[in-house]
Amino acid sequence: MNFNVTHLEGTDFQKSRAFSPAVITQGGRTVWLSGQTATQDLEGRDISWDFEAQVRTCYALMDRTLARAGGSLASLVWTTVYILDPRHGDLLVKLRAEHFPGGAFPCSALLTVSAFARPGILVEIQGIGMVA
C-alpha cells in the first residue's frame, strides 16, 4: 500500500507551540482515537490532579492504541486537547514537543473546559492517526 504523510512547515510561532499548520496524507488507513484521560499511570499509581503525569499517560495510551493498528504516536496527524486550567497550556506545549521530536507535530486544537467527567482529571486528548 502506498502511504505518504507530509507535515507543512509552520511559522516560528507554530513551531514554538509544537503544532503543524497542516498535515497532508495520501493512502494508508485512518485511525480515529477516542479521548484519553487518566487518573492512574501505567503502573497503577494515582495521578489525580497531576497535569504532567496525566499528559504523559494519555500519550502513552494513545501510542499503545496506535501500535495495535500498526502505527505509533508518530502516526498522529490531528489532536484535540481539552484542559481544565488554561495556565497548563505552556506545559502542554513543552510535553507535546517532547513526544514529537524532530518537529513533525500533529495539527492540534487546544480548548479549556469547565469540568471533566470525574474529579482529578485535568486533561483529555483525542486524535486521528494515519497508518499503512
C-alpha positions as CSV (number, residue, x, y, z in Angstrom):
1,M,0.0,0.0,0.0
2,N,1.4,3.4,-1.0
3,F,1.3,5.7,2.0
4,N,2.6,9.3,2.5
5,V,2.4,11.9,5.2
6,T,3.7,15.4,4.7
7,H,3.8,18.0,7.6
8,L,3.7,21.5,6.2
9,E,6.4,23.6,7.9
10,G,4.9,26.0,10.4
11,T,5.7,29.6,11.2
12,D,8.1,30.4,14.0
13,F,5.0,30.8,16.3
14,Q,3.5,27.4,15.3
15,K,6.9,25.7,15.8
16,S,7.2,27.4,19.2
17,R,3.7,26.0,20.2
18,A,4.6,22.5,18.8
19,F,1.9,22.1,16.2
20,S,1.8,21.9,12.4
21,P,-0.4,24.2,10.4
22,A,-1.5,21.2,8.2
23,V,-0.7,17.6,7.6
24,I,-1.3,16.1,4.2
25,T,-1.9,12.3,4.0
26,Q,-2.2,10.1,1.0
27,G,-3.0,6.4,1.1
28,G,-3.0,4.4,4.3
29,R,-5.7,3.9,6.9
30,T,-7.3,6.4,9.2
31,V,-7.3,5.6,12.9
32,W,-9.8,7.7,15.0
33,L,-8.7,7.7,18.7
34,S,-11.2,8.2,21.5
35,G,-10.4,10.8,24.1
36,Q,-7.8,9.6,26.6
37,T,-7.9,10.7,30.3
38,A,-6.0,9.2,33.2
39,T,-6.1,9.3,36.9
40,Q,-3.7,6.4,37.2
41,D,-0.4,6.0,35.4
42,L,0.6,2.8,33.5
43,E,1.8,1.3,36.8
44,G,-1.4,2.0,38.6
45,R,-0.2,4.9,40.7
46,D,-2.7,7.7,41.4
47,I,-2.0,10.8,39.2
48,S,-5.2,12.6,40.0
49,W,-4.6,16.4,39.8
50,D,-1.1,15.8,38.3
51,F,-1.2,17.5,34.9
52,E,2.2,16.4,33.6
53,A,1.7,12.8,34.6
54,Q,-1.7,12.8,33.0
55,V,-0.4,14.2,29.7
56,R,2.4,11.6,29.6
57,T,0.0,8.8,30.4
58,C,-2.5,10.0,27.8
59,Y,0.2,10.0,25.1
60,A,1.4,6.5,26.2
61,L,-2.1,5.1,26.0
62,M,-2.5,6.7,22.5
63,D,0.8,5.1,21.5
64,R,-0.4,1.7,22.6
65,T,-3.7,2.1,20.7
66,L,-1.9,3.2,17.6
67,A,0.6,0.2,17.9
68,R,-2.4,-2.1,17.8
69,A,-3.3,-0.6,14.5
70,G,0.2,-0.8,13.1
71,G,1.4,2.7,14.0
72,S,2.9,4.7,16.8
73,L,2.5,8.1,18.4
74,A,4.3,9.5,15.4
75,S,1.3,8.4,13.3
76,L,-0.9,11.1,14.9
77,V,-1.9,13.8,12.4
78,W,-4.5,15.6,14.5
79,T,-5.2,16.1,18.2
80,T,-7.8,17.9,20.2
81,V,-6.6,18.7,23.7
82,Y,-9.0,19.7,26.5
83,I,-7.5,21.2,29.6
84,L,-9.2,22.3,32.8
85,D,-6.8,25.2,33.6
86,P,-5.5,27.5,30.8
87,R,-2.3,28.0,32.9
88,H,-1.4,24.5,31.8
89,G,-1.2,25.4,28.2
90,D,2.5,26.2,28.1
91,L,3.4,23.0,29.9
92,L,1.2,21.1,27.4
93,V,3.2,22.6,24.6
94,K,6.5,21.5,26.2
95,L,5.3,18.0,26.7
96,R,3.9,17.7,23.2
97,A,7.2,18.8,21.8
98,E,8.9,16.0,23.8
99,H,6.6,13.4,22.3
100,F,7.1,14.5,18.7
101,P,10.9,15.1,18.3
102,G,12.1,16.5,15.1
103,G,9.2,18.9,14.6
104,A,6.8,16.5,12.9
105,F,3.9,17.7,15.0
106,P,0.3,16.8,14.5
107,C,-2.2,19.5,13.8
108,S,-3.8,20.5,17.1
109,A,-6.6,22.4,18.8
110,L,-6.4,23.3,22.5
111,L,-9.5,24.1,24.4
112,T,-10.2,25.0,28.0
113,V,-13.2,23.3,29.6
114,S,-15.1,23.9,32.9
115,A,-15.1,20.3,34.1
116,F,-14.4,16.6,33.2
117,A,-16.5,13.5,33.9
118,R,-14.5,12.6,37.0
119,P,-12.8,14.6,39.7
120,G,-9.0,14.7,39.4
121,I,-8.9,14.8,35.6
122,L,-7.0,17.8,34.3
123,V,-6.6,16.9,30.6
124,E,-8.2,14.8,27.8
125,I,-6.5,14.2,24.4
126,Q,-8.2,12.7,21.4
127,G,-6.6,12.2,18.0
128,I,-6.6,11.0,14.4
129,G,-3.7,8.9,13.1
130,M,-2.7,7.5,9.7
131,V,-1.1,4.1,9.4
132,A,0.0,2.0,6.4
